[in-house]
Amino acid sequence: MFGEKQQKCLNDLIVDSYGSPEELAKILDLGIEMLFYLEADTFERREVQHVVSALRDISIVLRKRD
C-alpha cells in the first residue's frame, strides 16, 4: 500500500500529532459524526458519503494490529 519511506513518515506523523493510531481513529470517528450535522445543500450527498467511507476505512485500518 505505502512505500517504506511513506509508511515511516505516516507513522511518525500519527505518533507526533495524535499519540497513537487509536487516538487518530477516535478523531476520525468524531469527524464522521460531525458530517451528520452538515447544513443542507452544502455538499452533494454522494460527496459526503464518499468522504465518510474514506474516513471509516482509515479508522478501521488504524485500529488493526499487525
C-alpha angles and dihedrals in degrees: 000000000000130000116247093256093048091048092052092048091049092048091048091049092050094047095042095045104032107016096236142007088256092058091050088049089055090052091049089051089053089051090053090051091049091055089065089066099053118135115259116266093015092116136000111273091237091054091054092047090052092052092047091051092051092048091048092050092050091047091052093049092049090056095051117102122214 
